[in-house]
Amino acid sequence: MASSIKILIVDANPVRAAIIQEGLREAGPHEIVLLAGTNGLVAAIERHDPDVVVIDLENPSRDALADMFLVSRHVKRPITMFVDQSDEASIEEAVEAGVSAYIVDGLKKERLKPILQTCISRFNAFSRLQQELDEARSQLDDRKTIDRAKGIVMRLKSLTEEEAYALLRKTAMNEKRKLVDIARSIITAAEVLK
């Protein structure tokens, strides 16, 4: 963590919050915002716009964990969660919800810097993978749309697959539009004319 980042600490216990603050201050000149509870957490995150959220739930209830998992899905930021006790189901739920670092019984100020670095790195790696997956899905959807339009053109104009594709490409170039946009127009027109 070479550069300064804004960190939102969520902790109802002032002693534990002080441990986190001290560890983060020793890790670097970070801007730290303290929130003394989870009420209004999403609004606080939107208001303060932190780079990282550190949540200390001490002994979280099932409801508290469920709330934190909903928050982690909504805010799309690296989240480090400290808990004193946990079980396999809670850990699995945290990972599924996108919590970047779920630390059980590990709140020690000297561990905060490496934990935060790992949290941020894991979040960034996951975000890149998610973006690549979204792009691949979009490309696959576009390919399916183009193939469907190509089938319509082949059927209506009695063309081969290559000829239908060439016609779609030529139309896209002539109209200065994306091939997938031409394909969508053909599909829409075919559905209207059924």
Stockholm file with secondary structure:
# STOCKHOLM 1.0

chainA/1-194         MASSIKILIVDANPVRAAIIQEGLREAGPHEIVLLAGTNGLVAAIERHDPDVVVIDLENPSRDALADMFLVSRHVKRPITMFVDQSDEASIEEAVEAGVSAYIVDGLKKERLKPILQTCISRFNAFSRLQQELDEARSQLDDRKTIDRAKGIVMRLKSLTEEEAYALLRKTAMNEKRKLVDIARSIITAAEVLK
#=GR chainA/1-194 SS CCSCCEEEEECSCHHHHHHHHHHHHHHCSCEEEEESSSTTHHHHHHHHCCSEEEEEEESCCHHHHHHHHHHHHHHCSCEEEEESCCCHHHHHHHHHHTCSEEEESCCCGGGHHHHHHHHHHHHHHHHHHHHHHHHHHHHHHHHHHHHHHHHHHHHHHTCCHHHHHHHHHHHHHHHTCCHHHHHHHHHHHHHHTC
#=GC SS_cons         CCSCCEEEEECSCHHHHHHHHHHHHHHCSCEEEEESSSTTHHHHHHHHCCSEEEEEEESCCHHHHHHHHHHHHHHCSCEEEEESCCCHHHHHHHHHHTCSEEEESCCCGGGHHHHHHHHHHHHHHHHHHHHHHHHHHHHHHHHHHHHHHHHHHHHHHTCCHHHHHHHHHHHHHHHTCCHHHHHHHHHHHHHHTC
//
